[in-house]
Amino acid sequence: MDYRGRVISATLIWVKDKLLSNIQIKIGTDGHIEAIGECLAEQSQVIHFRNTVLLPGFINAHSHAFHRFLRGRSEIGNTGADTFWKWRDNMYKLVEDATYEQLKTFCKTTFDEMLMAGITTVGEFHYIHHGNGRFDLDEAVIDAAAASGIRLVLIETLYCRSGFAATDVLSEQRRFQANVNEFLAKIDVLEAHSKSNENVTIAVAAHSLRAVDRSSLQKLWNMTNQKKLAFHIHLEEQPKEVEDCIEVEGTRPSQFLRANLPINERLTAVHCTYTKREELDELAKAGVNIWFLGDGIPDLSEVDTICLGTDCNNRLCFLEEMRWLAFCQNMKENRRNIASLNAEKLLKISTENGARALGLGARVGNFEVGAHFDFVGFDLESPRLRFVDENDEMLDAIIFGCGNSEISIVGVAGQTKFSNQRKN
Ligand SMILES: [Zn+2]
């Protein structure tokens, strides 16, 4: 269904931090919201999303789409095979012969599944660049997003070396490797290319401090700031990364980052599982976005600007990501309210904060004039939402009580990309 050029309404719509009834949204022919109000058009001219709660589409700030094809091989719980590094070997094998067609299939399959989970924007942290030609696999990600209809922020990722003391990559990392000058030239090309497609924007990443040397890191950062692009990096995900950094650089990765870059709100630090609270406070002071969740429970606080992502895509349910974020913290502290992770805040983390981390600002993440009309609808006829008070309890019931099966419709830029009319 195409809602561009039309006025829509729903039973409840999330506007200005509240679920409101009797709201209409006028969508421009380009998929942007032109007006929001109670009486924009005669009722007979309005398209009604009946028995539906409409929220802004979820924003997935961190994904490696191809990892989804390791589903069934997580080896979680298996003795002798349950370290991150063993899993990483399996992941490398998956793409050792990657071609454009194969990577496009991997990405398209995962992006389609994301849409079914209410995710309308994905930040794809992409580092498998070279198939048969230099950087030909970048096009595979862009083309897969276009084919699925999801909004893409291609987080083009620099990977230079295999570890802190290394000057080259391992043979199995050849497809990732670029030098910084070649990489910067590629960013220019991708940016020019994306100008013709409103659903694709470019961000950059240094894969991690172990994979990018100091001089390349600084060059990349400077270019990013000149161009005002978002900048992401995996940070302190595993103890070995922290130990190796201390051994070679004499300092923890988070301290190294702050000492070598004038960090600001364009930076998103991914994981921070082993980052000390005092270092997280320094990142928070600089306005840095933090993407948590991984093989451990980070030390979270009210001051952190958190966003969410699906990383290895083993399970694609954004509502579960929100709940994991809250429940992990509660279990760690044996109490219920850590960092005010209530339904409203978890929705903000999953929408506005994701947009901020991906450099999209107010273009997505909210229903407001000028933003893209990207949306996820929840089915009020679901048994799981029966007897819930529509005014006071509905958002809490959706965030903490629902799953993908309550999602009835998902759209990007005013066009339906997923619809599920099945009733439970
Ligand atoms: Zn990652």
Residues whose N, C-alpha, C, O or C-beta is under 5 A from the ligand:
A	BS01	ZN	D311
